[in-house]
Amino acid sequence: MTTVDMEVVDVRKMTMDGNLKGRADVKIGGSFIVKGVSVVQGKNGLFVSMPRRANKDGNWFDIVEPVNDRIKRELQDRVLEAYDREVDGVE
């Protein structure tokens, strides 16, 4: 099983009301940064949403996608851990 070098390089708690609770930037493989990963409050708790954009018909799609469920879970775990540290004021 291949491990992906992944680091949350910035996380910001959002102070406004609503489901969007935070944003994060994630460095992948030391080669590029995915900016604007969202931390969202859903009905079953917090989850991570990749950067999205709407097409001309108003349908939303992810700009960046993990290649499999294992990478998706790893990304979610790391972003949520960094978000929790930010909320708790822990470095």
C-alpha positions in Angstrom: 0.0 0.0 0.0 1.4 3.4 -1.0 1.5 6.2 1.5 0.9 9.7 0.3 3.1 12.5 1.7 0.4 14.9 2.8 0.7 17.9 5.1 -1.9 20.4 6.2 0.0 23.7 5.8 -2.7 26.1 6.8 -6.1 25.8 8.5 -8.5 28.7 9.3 -11.6 28.6 11.5 -14.5 30.4 9.9 -16.3 32.8 12.3 -19.6 33.3 10.4 -22.8 31.3 11.0 -23.6 28.5 8.6 -22.3 25.0 7.7 -18.9 26.1 6.5 -16.7 25.8 9.6 -13.2 26.2 8.2 -10.8 26.1 5.2 -7.4 24.4 4.8 -4.5 24.2 2.4 -2.9 20.8 1.9 0.6 20.1 0.5 0.7 16.9 -1.5 3.9 15.0 -2.1 5.9 18.1 -1.5 5.0 19.1 -5.0 1.8 21.1 -5.0 -0.7 22.6 -2.6 -4.5 22.2 -2.8 -6.0 25.4 -1.5 -9.5 25.9 -0.2 -10.3 22.5 1.2 -13.5 23.1 3.2 -14.4 21.8 6.7 -18.2 21.5 6.6 -20.8 20.7 9.4 -23.1 18.0 8.1 -26.0 16.2 9.8 -23.6 13.4 10.8 -20.8 15.7 12.0 -17.8 17.4 10.3 -16.6 16.4 6.9 -14.1 17.6 4.4 -15.1 18.9 1.0 -12.6 19.4 -1.9 -12.5 22.8 -3.7 -15.5 23.0 -6.0 -16.8 25.2 -8.8 -20.1 25.5 -10.7 -20.4 24.8 -14.4 -22.5 27.0 -16.7 -25.7 25.0 -15.7 -25.1 25.7 -12.0 -24.1 22.1 -11.2 -21.2 21.8 -8.8 -18.2 19.5 -9.2 -14.9 18.9 -7.4 -11.9 20.5 -9.0 -9.5 18.0 -7.2 -10.4 14.4 -6.2 -8.6 11.8 -4.2 -7.8 8.8 -6.3 -9.4 6.2 -3.9 -11.3 5.9 -0.6 -8.1 5.3 1.5 -6.6 8.6 0.3 -9.9 10.4 0.8 -10.1 9.1 4.4 -6.4 10.0 5.1 -7.0 13.5 3.8 -10.2 13.9 5.8 -8.5 12.6 9.0 -5.5 15.0 8.6 -7.6 18.1 7.8 -10.1 17.4 10.7 -7.2 16.8 13.1 -5.6 20.1 12.1 -9.0 21.9 12.3 -9.6 20.5 15.8 -6.1 21.8 16.9 -7.0 25.2 15.5 -10.3 25.3 17.3 -8.7 24.1 20.5 -5.9 26.6 20.2 -3.2 23.9 20.1 -0.2 24.2 17.9 
